[in-house]
Amino acid sequence: MYNVRSLFIIALTMPLTVVIGLFFMQMAGFSINTSTLIAIGMSVGILVTNTIVVLESILGRLQQGKSPREAALTGTTEVVVAIIASASTNLVVLLPLAMMGSMVGLFMRPLALTMLIMTLVSLFISFTLTPMLASRLLRQEDGKKGGLVRRFQQRWDRMFNALVHRYGSFLEWNRCHPRIAALLVIALIASWGSIVLIAPHVGNGFIEESDRGEVTIKVEFPITYSLEHTTQAVKMIEQRLADLPGRRHTLSMIGKVEGILGQASEGVYLAQITITFPQKTERPQSIDTIMEMIRQRLEGFPDALITVSKPALIGGQSIPVQLEIAGDDFDVLDRLSAKILEQARSIPGLLDMSRSVKPLKRAIQYQPRRHVLTSWHLPPQAIAMMLRSSLEGMTAGTFKTKQRNYDIVVKMDRPDRQGESFLNQLLLNSPQNRVVPLPTVVERREKRDPVIITRKDKQRIAIVYANLSPELP
C-alpha cells in the first residue's frame, strides 16, 4: 500500500486486463450492456486480488535480500497454485451458468461468460506482465531511509503485527480451554443453522418484483363486443377507479393489450388501463394493497374478465404462474385448459386466473371458383384486394405536415358496410371492362376460427395464467 512502484503496477495491469477482456468479448459476440457491465464490475475484485497476491509474494522475497529478477521468479512460482485454485472456484460456479438454456440462460450466459473471460485474462496478466514489471520497477528496501512514507510504513506494520499477535493469543487460549472452544464452535454452527429457519420467510424468485408505482389492468370482454361497447365499458371502469387513493394518471388503450415479455394481443373486445401512483416512499400503501383494492372495486363487473398485475421489469405484464399445454388439436387444448382452470380456482392464493384459449369466432370464408375466374380473366388476388380495400381499407398516399405524417386510407363508407348483405353487392372489374358480382366468382362458407393462436417452438400451445396473492410466503 505504501510502495508507489507496486501501486503503479496494479494501476497498469487492472485496466489492461479489462481492455484485453473487451477484445475477447467482441470475439464471443457480446456487446457492452447491463449484463456484461455487471460482470465486469464483479470481476474487478478478482483482477485486483490476483495482482496483489503476486506482488505481495514478490515483495516478501525482496525483503529477504533477493534480487528483483530472482524475487519475481520465485515469488510468482510460489503462489501459482494458490491463485489458480482460487480462480477455479469461480470457473466451477460460472461454467454451469454459461451453459444454461431457456430464459434463465438468456440472461445469465453473457454475465457468466464475461466473468470467465475476465478471470482467465486476469490469470494471464498476473503470471506474465505483473512479474515482468515487478522485476524492472521494484527495488530492495533500504531500511535506513527516513521520511513520511517510511514512518507511515513502520506504524502500519506495528498495528498489523499487533493484530496478528492478538489473533495468535486467541488461538492459544482456545487450545488451553477446549470446552469453551467447543461451545463457541457449536454456537457458530447453530447460528448458521438458523438460516434454514429464516430462508423460507425471505422469499425467492427469478427477478425481483418491481414497485414503480404502476398497475396494469387487462380487461377482456366477449368477442362479440364492438368498439363502441368496449369504449363505454372502459369508461365505467374508469369511473369506479377515479377516487383511488394516490391516483395520479390513468391511461386507457382499447384494441391492443400487452402480454408477457412484450407480447401483445389485438381486438376491439380488449382493453388495457394503466394507473400510476406516487413512488414507493411517497405513499402509505404498498402496490399489492392497491391492487387488492382495485380487484374489490371491479369484482362482479358484467361481461368482463379482469386481470390486475404489475408491469414487468423488461416490459409487458408480470404474471408469475404460467402453465403451458402443447398439442395440435384445438378442441383438446380448449378442453384441457378449461379443466385445469376450473381446478385451479380451488387452490388458495391464486388470483386473476385466465387462459389463452378463447371461444371460437364466426368467420365467413370465400373460396374462389377458379374456372369462373379463368373465364373472366381474373386472378384470385383480385378478390382479396377488393375485400381488403372495402373492409380494412388501402393506403393510397401520405399527408405530410411540418411535424407529422398521416396515412391516407381509402375504404367504403361506414353505413355502406354494415351487416353481411353488402358483401353480396360488391363488384369486380374485369379486363373486358365489365363488372362481375362477387357471388358469381366465389363460394361462400361459414366456419368458426380461433380468435388467437399461440405457438411455441412451432407447436400450438394453450397457457393458463394466474397471479399470486401477496399473503403467500
Protein Blocks (a to p, Z undefined) as FASTA:
>chain_A
ZZmklmmmmmmmmmmmmmmmmmmmmmnopacdfklmmmmmmmmmmmmmmmmmmmmmmmmm
mmnopafklmmmmmmmmmmmmmmmmmmmmmmmmmmmmmpgcjllmmmmmmmmmmmmmmmm
mmmmmmmmmmmmmmmmpccdeklagcjklmmmmmmmmmmmmmmmmmmmmmmmmmmmmmlm
mmmmmmmmmmmmmmmmmmmmnopafbdcddehpacddddddfkbcfklmmmmmmmmmmmm
mmgghiabdcddehiacdeehiacedfkbccdddddddfklcfbdfklmmmmmmmmmgoi
ahiacddddddfkgpjddfbacddddfblklmmmmmmmmmmmmmmpghiahiacfbdcdd
ddddddddfklmmmnopafklmmmmmmmmmnopafbdcddfkbccdddddddfklmgcjk
lmmmpccddfkopacdfklmcccddddddfbdcdeehiacddddddddfkbZZ
